[in-house]
């Protein structure tokens, strides 16, 4: 059984920073591309960022490029999302998702491709 657990959400003023963590456990012999998505009230879930299993390949939504950084730790089972220069429009529930893959260098931005999802963590940015 694979578990995806997010942590690190909270409330911050505009211009501040938060760092989210995503731990993927179970089936640790498998490779996972890991992505972050977010969903604001009344909105559809949207892609934020993703990183491949190697930690080298990364891709960001235009709305967060230059402000957010995704990274993977050396053991590869934890992925971080460093969020700087936060804006009120970044307010959402942030979800981490894992896509089991056969390659070190594949990732996807399509939510339907992800196999496992966390419960989400709330990020609130006040103006």
trRosetta pair geometry for C-beta under 8 A, 3 or more apart (Angstrom, degrees):
i j d omega theta_ij theta_ji phi_ij phi_ji
1 26 5.2 -91 89 -136 48 156
2 24 6.6 -8 -171 -170 102 89
2 25 7.1 160 -153 83 54 45
2 26 4.2 -157 -99 84 43 121
2 27 5.4 -44 -76 28 98 117
2 30 8.0 -55 -88 52 130 139
2 98 6.6 -118 160 72 137 142
2 100 8.0 -138 -58 -61 165 114
2 115 7.5 48 64 112 151 110
2 116 4.7 -83 106 -91 123 159
3 23 7.9 5 106 106 92 87
3 24 7.3 166 84 -151 52 43
3 25 4.9 -8 56 58 98 95
3 26 5.6 104 7 -2 75 122
3 116 7.6 -156 -127 179 8 134
4 22 6.5 -7 -170 -171 90 98
4 23 7.5 164 -151 82 42 49
4 24 5.5 -8 -102 -102 75 75
4 96 5.4 -155 170 98 116 100
4 97 6.7 33 -172 -113 171 31
4 98 5.5 -165 -85 -7 125 109
4 116 5.0 147 -24 133 122 104
4 117 6.0 -119 59 154 142 13
4 118 4.0 -109 116 -60 97 81
5 22 7.2 157 78 -153 43 50
5 23 4.9 -14 59 58 96 96
5 25 7.4 8 5 6 110 108
5 96 8.0 -5 78 57 17 133
5 118 5.8 145 -102 -125 17 116
5 119 7.8 8 -124 16 57 95
6 9 7.2 48 136 -27 113 106
6 20 6.2 -15 -165 -175 102 109
6 21 6.9 149 -156 82 51 53
6 22 5.3 -18 -98 -98 72 77
6 94 6.7 -177 -171 101 156 91
6 95 7.0 -129 -34 -138 150 33
6 96 4.7 158 -76 2 105 115
6 118 4.4 121 -16 132 96 159
6 119 7.1 -138 31 55 101 67
6 120 6.5 -4 43 -143 143 11
6 121 4.3 -132 120 -17 120 116
7 20 7.2 157 82 -158 39 63
7 21 4.9 -13 60 59 89 101
7 23 7.8 17 6 -2 107 103
7 121 6.4 151 -115 -89 16 151
8 18 6.3 135 152 168 95 95
8 19 5.4 -86 -167 98 142 57
8 20 4.2 178 77 -115 126 42
8 21 5.0 119 -24 7 129 79
8 121 6.5 71 58 138 60 162
9 18 7.0 40 -132 172 35 146
9 20 6.5 29 -63 -103 66 101
9 94 6.4 176 -89 36 114 111
9 121 3.3 -177 -22 151 127 102
9 122 4.9 124 152 64 145 44
9 123 4.9 -114 -143 -65 93 67
10 18 6.0 -178 48 -121 95 129
10 122 7.7 94 -64 92 14 79
10 123 7.0 12 47 -118 40 59
10 124 7.4 -89 133 36 34 83
11 124 4.4 -19 -108 71 80 107
11 125 7.7 175 -156 -79 56 29
11 126 6.8 28 -175 -15 100 108
12 16 3.7 -136 170 87 118 139
12 17 7.1 -139 -165 50 161 23
12 18 5.6 -148 -18 -49 145 106
12 86 5.8 75 92 57 124 152
12 123 7.8 -24 20 -166 103 83
12 124 7.5 148 24 85 58 59
12 125 5.8 -21 74 -110 82 71
12 126 7.5 -172 94 22 33 79
13 16 5.1 99 61 -20 64 122
13 125 7.2 69 -179 -163 13 68
13 126 5.5 -48 -112 69 58 88
13 127 7.8 88 -160 -137 74 7
14 86 6.3 -133 -134 97 43 75
14 87 5.9 35 -137 -126 98 40
14 88 5.9 -36 -82 -40 113 78
14 125 5.7 86 -83 167 62 104
14 126 6.7 -107 -25 91 80 41
14 127 5.1 29 -24 -116 134 50
15 85 6.2 -21 -134 -134 45 51
15 86 6.8 -55 23 52 12 67
16 86 5.4 -30 67 35 66 116
16 125 7.4 -171 49 -130 99 93
17 82 7.2 -7 -169 -177 111 80
17 83 6.2 161 -154 90 61 61
17 84 4.8 -10 -104 -106 104 62
17 85 7.7 21 -79 -13 79 37
17 86 6.7 170 -90 -18 30 106
18 83 5.0 -2 60 58 78 112
18 86 6.7 43 7 -59 96 145
18 123 6.1 -174 66 -130 160 112
19 80 6.0 -11 -176 -169 100 109
19 81 7.0 163 -158 81 52 50
19 82 5.0 -13 -110 -106 90 65
19 83 7.0 -174 -84 20 38 74
20 36 7.1 108 85 -118 143 137
20 80 6.8 151 82 -160 54 54
20 81 4.3 -1 55 54 105 102
20 83 7.0 45 -5 -12 97 113
20 94 5.9 -87 -102 108 163 149
20 96 7.5 -176 145 -58 122 113
20 121 6.3 164 -132 68 113 139
20 123 7.6 -66 -65 -66 121 124
21 78 6.1 -16 -167 -170 98 108
21 79 7.6 144 -160 79 49 44
21 80 5.7 -22 -102 -103 63 74
22 34 6.2 162 100 -180 138 133
22 36 7.3 -152 -37 -82 145 91
22 78 6.7 152 78 -157 51 57
22 79 4.6 -17 61 61 108 91
22 80 7.5 -167 19 -76 78 29
22 81 7.5 52 -13 -11 109 99
22 96 3.5 165 -120 -135 135 162
22 118 6.6 -127 -136 -30 97 147
23 77 6.4 33 -155 138 69 90
23 78 5.1 -19 -98 -102 70 87
24 32 5.6 -104 143 59 170 162
24 34 6.7 -132 -33 -95 136 124
24 77 5.3 -131 63 -164 80 75
24 78 7.6 -170 18 -81 71 38
24 79 7.6 36 -12 0 106 101
24 98 4.9 97 -114 -77 138 147
24 116 7.3 109 -134 90 105 138
25 28 7.2 -25 -151 -68 49 99
25 77 6.8 66 -81 180 56 130
27 30 4.6 7 147 6 106 120
27 100 7.7 -26 123 -106 143 126
28 77 6.4 -28 -129 -89 102 133
30 100 5.3 -31 167 -137 135 105
31 53 4.1 -18 -168 -103 104 159
31 100 7.0 108 77 -159 57 58
31 101 5.2 -69 103 71 105 77
31 102 6.9 121 50 -118 125 13
31 103 7.1 -148 105 68 154 23
31 104 6.4 -107 -144 -89 148 53
32 53 6.2 122 58 -93 35 95
32 98 4.1 -19 -167 -165 136 104
32 99 6.2 133 -160 61 71 43
32 100 5.7 -40 -97 -93 76 48
32 101 6.7 126 -121 15 24 87
32 116 7.9 -45 -133 40 135 118
33 50 6.2 28 164 177 106 111
33 51 6.9 -174 -159 91 71 42
33 52 5.1 -37 -110 -121 96 49
33 53 6.1 -77 -71 -41 57 73
33 98 7.4 147 75 -158 45 53
33 99 4.4 -17 60 61 95 107
33 101 5.2 51 -13 -13 97 139
33 106 6.0 -94 -52 101 135 70
33 107 4.2 167 -154 -111 138 70
33 108 6.5 112 96 15 151 75
34 50 6.8 174 92 -150 40 69
34 51 5.8 -8 60 57 85 87
34 72 7.1 131 37 -94 129 109
34 79 4.3 -167 104 -26 150 160
34 96 6.6 -4 -175 -172 102 98
34 97 7.1 162 -154 83 57 46
34 98 5.4 -21 -102 -102 78 69
34 99 7.5 -164 -76 19 31 76
35 47 6.9 -48 179 -142 128 88
35 48 7.5 141 173 54 82 76
35 49 6.8 -179 -151 96 67 43
35 50 3.7 -23 -100 -99 91 96
35 51 7.7 172 -82 18 51 56
35 96 7.3 158 85 -155 43 53
35 97 5.1 -18 63 62 90 95
35 99 7.0 38 -3 -12 108 111
35 107 7.1 132 -68 -170 101 104
35 108 7.3 -73 -47 77 143 65
35 109 7.1 155 -129 -118 144 45
35 111 7.9 -140 98 -101 143 60
35 114 6.2 -110 41 -82 119 133
36 48 4.2 -52 103 68 97 121
36 49 5.0 17 43 51 107 81
36 50 7.2 -160 20 -73 62 53
36 70 6.7 -159 3 -99 119 122
36 79 7.9 -154 -48 122 97 124
36 81 5.1 48 -59 -75 161 148
36 94 6.0 -10 -168 -173 105 103
36 95 7.1 149 -157 80 54 48
36 96 5.8 -29 -99 -99 69 64
36 97 7.7 166 -89 19 22 79
37 45 5.1 34 157 174 127 104
37 46 6.4 168 -161 83 83 32
37 47 5.7 -48 -107 -103 84 38
37 48 5.8 178 -106 1 24 93
37 94 7.3 156 83 -157 41 55
37 95 4.8 -18 66 63 91 100
37 97 6.4 23 2 -3 112 121
37 111 5.8 50 -89 -99 156 113
38 45 7.1 169 87 -151 25 66
38 46 6.0 -24 62 60 74 82
38 48 5.3 71 -9 -54 101 124
38 90 7.7 -46 174 -168 171 62
38 92 3.8 79 172 107 110 145
38 93 6.6 160 -154 79 67 42
38 94 4.9 -27 -98 -100 91 65
38 95 7.0 174 -87 16 35 75
38 123 7.6 -51 -129 38 126 121
39 43 6.2 -176 -163 84 63 88
39 44 7.0 -85 -125 147 94 24
39 45 4.3 -42 -76 -95 108 69
39 46 7.2 144 -86 11 55 68
39 92 5.6 150 68 -171 27 109
39 93 5.3 -18 60 57 86 93
39 95 7.1 28 -1 -9 102 115
39 120 7.7 -50 37 -125 107 140
40 43 4.2 36 64 28 88 131
40 89 8.0 -46 -80 -167 154 58
40 91 6.3 78 -119 98 105 73
40 92 4.2 -74 -70 -97 69 94
40 93 7.9 170 -84 15 30 67
43 46 7.3 -35 143 -19 118 110
43 92 7.7 -63 61 -114 129 114
45 95 7.0 -20 -144 27 124 135
45 111 6.0 77 108 -88 125 164
46 61 6.9 60 148 -103 106 158
47 50 7.3 -39 -165 -30 108 107
47 61 5.4 153 102 -67 82 112
47 109 4.6 39 -143 -173 162 92
47 110 7.9 -41 -71 -75 131 20
47 111 6.9 -144 -72 -51 85 88
48 60 7.4 -28 156 -148 51 69
48 61 5.5 -71 -134 5 30 122
48 64 5.8 36 -162 4 80 156
48 68 6.8 -57 169 115 103 170
48 81 7.2 30 121 -141 133 145
48 94 7.1 -8 -12 -136 161 98
49 58 6.9 -3 -174 -173 100 95
49 59 6.8 171 -151 88 57 50
49 60 4.8 -10 -104 -108 92 71
49 61 6.8 -97 -59 3 60 79
49 64 6.5 -90 -49 89 105 139
49 68 5.8 -142 -41 119 142 128
49 70 4.2 -179 138 -39 132 132
49 81 6.3 148 54 -120 133 109
50 58 7.0 172 88 -149 51 53
50 59 5.3 -2 53 54 92 92
50 70 6.9 126 75 106 4 174
50 107 4.5 152 131 175 122 128
50 108 6.8 -127 -171 66 171 36
50 109 6.0 -141 -2 -88 138 65
51 55 6.1 14 169 -126 123 43
51 57 6.8 141 -158 87 52 61
51 58 5.0 -12 -102 -100 78 82
51 70 4.8 -158 -41 128 114 121
51 71 7.0 121 -85 -115 163 13
51 72 5.4 -169 122 -37 144 108
51 79 6.1 176 46 -136 128 124
51 107 6.5 -145 132 -98 8 146
52 55 7.1 -99 76 -22 69 18
52 56 6.6 -30 58 56 113 67
52 57 3.8 39 2 58 125 111
52 58 7.6 -116 5 -63 77 46
52 101 7.7 -70 -150 66 83 159
52 103 7.7 -45 -164 110 122 88
52 104 6.4 82 145 152 115 49
52 105 5.2 40 163 -139 162 28
52 106 5.9 131 -126 59 115 27
52 107 4.5 -111 -72 -45 77 103
53 72 7.9 138 -163 -148 28 174
53 76 6.6 33 -171 -163 72 128
53 101 6.4 -146 -31 65 121 117
53 103 7.3 170 25 109 123 48
53 104 4.7 -106 76 -139 108 53
53 105 7.5 -76 44 -43 86 31
53 106 7.8 22 2 47 98 68
54 57 6.6 73 55 8 106 87
54 104 4.2 70 -52 163 99 103
54 105 5.7 6 1 -78 130 69
55 71 6.9 35 -157 -165 102 60
55 72 3.9 -125 -101 51 100 117
55 76 7.0 -116 -46 -110 111 84
56 105 7.1 -25 65 -114 111 88
57 105 5.4 107 -20 -156 139 68
57 106 7.7 42 74 -50 158 4
57 107 5.6 -172 116 -3 118 121
58 70 5.5 169 -142 66 119 108
58 107 7.7 41 -111 15 26 168
59 107 6.3 179 14 97 115 134
59 109 6.2 -88 106 -67 135 112
60 64 5.5 -122 -177 83 111 94
60 65 4.5 140 102 -86 130 77
60 68 6.3 160 -136 74 126 105
60 70 7.4 179 -82 -1 92 112
61 64 5.2 63 66 21 91 98
61 65 7.0 -140 90 -34 41 84
61 109 8.0 133 -73 -149 79 128
62 65 5.6 -38 -140 3 35 120
63 89 7.8 -104 -175 119 126 121
64 67 5.4 -106 -167 63 59 101
64 68 4.0 -4 166 12 116 125
64 83 7.7 -60 -152 -124 118 89
64 90 7.7 94 -98 -111 100 109
65 68 7.6 -51 -80 43 20 85
67 83 6.8 24 139 -159 92 61
67 84 5.3 -145 -168 72 68 75
67 85 4.6 -103 -131 61 110 108
67 86 7.6 139 170 -75 128 41
68 81 6.1 -11 -169 -174 110 91
68 82 6.7 155 -158 83 54 56
68 83 5.1 -11 -106 -105 88 67
68 84 7.3 -178 -80 25 39 69
69 81 7.5 159 79 -155 44 45
69 82 4.4 -6 56 56 95 107
69 84 7.8 27 -1 1 97 107
70 79 6.6 1 -172 179 94 105
70 80 7.0 162 -153 85 47 55
70 81 5.5 -14 -100 -102 74 72
70 82 7.9 -161 -73 22 27 72
71 79 7.0 169 86 -156 39 62
71 80 5.0 -10 59 56 88 101
71 82 7.2 23 6 -6 110 106
72 76 5.7 21 162 -129 121 55
72 78 7.2 144 -156 85 59 49
72 79 5.1 -29 -99 -102 73 78
72 80 7.7 -174 -82 16 26 75
73 76 6.8 -126 76 -48 65 20
73 77 7.3 -40 61 50 107 54
73 78 4.6 20 13 65 125 98
73 79 7.6 -133 -1 -77 77 32
73 80 7.3 84 -46 -18 87 105
75 78 6.9 46 69 13 101 91
79 96 6.9 156 70 -146 116 127
81 94 7.3 -142 68 177 154 145
83 86 5.7 54 142 -79 108 101
83 90 6.9 140 -174 -180 135 151
83 123 7.4 25 58 -148 168 152
86 90 5.0 -105 -158 49 84 150
86 123 7.7 -130 -143 168 138 119
86 125 4.5 -149 144 -110 115 137
87 90 5.1 113 59 -12 68 99
87 125 6.1 90 100 119 21 154
88 91 5.9 -19 -178 -14 53 115
88 125 5.0 -150 -100 100 36 98
88 126 6.8 34 -102 -140 94 15
88 127 4.8 -24 -57 -55 132 96
89 125 7.8 -38 34 67 31 129
90 123 6.4 -56 134 120 93 126
90 125 5.1 54 63 0 98 144
91 123 6.3 -152 -129 105 43 74
91 124 5.2 35 -130 -130 104 49
91 125 5.0 -133 -61 30 85 79
92 122 8.0 -153 113 -144 30 54
92 123 6.2 6 57 57 59 96
93 120 4.2 22 168 176 112 131
93 121 6.9 150 -159 69 69 24
93 122 5.5 -38 -101 -93 72 61
93 123 7.6 153 -108 18 22 73
94 120 6.4 147 72 -154 36 73
94 121 5.4 -28 61 63 91 80
94 122 7.7 155 14 -105 78 11
94 123 5.4 42 -17 -7 116 118
95 117 5.9 -7 179 -163 121 102
95 118 5.8 177 -157 63 69 87
95 119 7.9 -144 -119 96 87 16
95 120 4.7 -39 -82 -92 80 83
96 117 7.4 151 86 -154 49 53
96 118 4.5 39 54 7 87 130
97 111 7.0 114 13 -142 172 72
97 114 3.7 21 154 -179 128 155
97 115 7.9 142 178 46 92 43
97 116 6.5 160 -158 85 63 51
97 117 4.8 -18 -104 -100 90 71
97 118 7.1 -126 -70 8 50 77
98 114 6.5 114 66 -161 26 96
98 115 6.3 -49 96 59 74 88
98 116 4.5 -7 53 59 100 105
98 117 8.0 -156 21 -68 69 33
99 107 7.4 124 55 -142 136 54
99 108 5.9 128 -95 34 176 112
99 113 5.5 17 -122 128 133 92
99 114 4.7 -86 -70 -111 88 59
99 115 5.8 122 -123 1 43 87
100 115 5.2 -8 3 14 94 152
100 116 7.8 71 -33 -4 93 105
101 106 4.9 -164 -165 70 145 117
101 107 8.0 -76 -51 -83 162 42
102 106 7.8 34 56 20 59 140
103 106 4.3 84 69 -9 118 108
108 113 4.2 -29 107 78 159 156
108 114 7.4 -158 77 -55 115 74
110 113 4.5 84 80 -7 99 108
110 114 7.9 -170 98 -16 61 80
111 114 5.9 -49 -164 17 46 114
114 117 6.5 88 122 -69 123 85
118 121 7.7 -14 125 -21 132 87
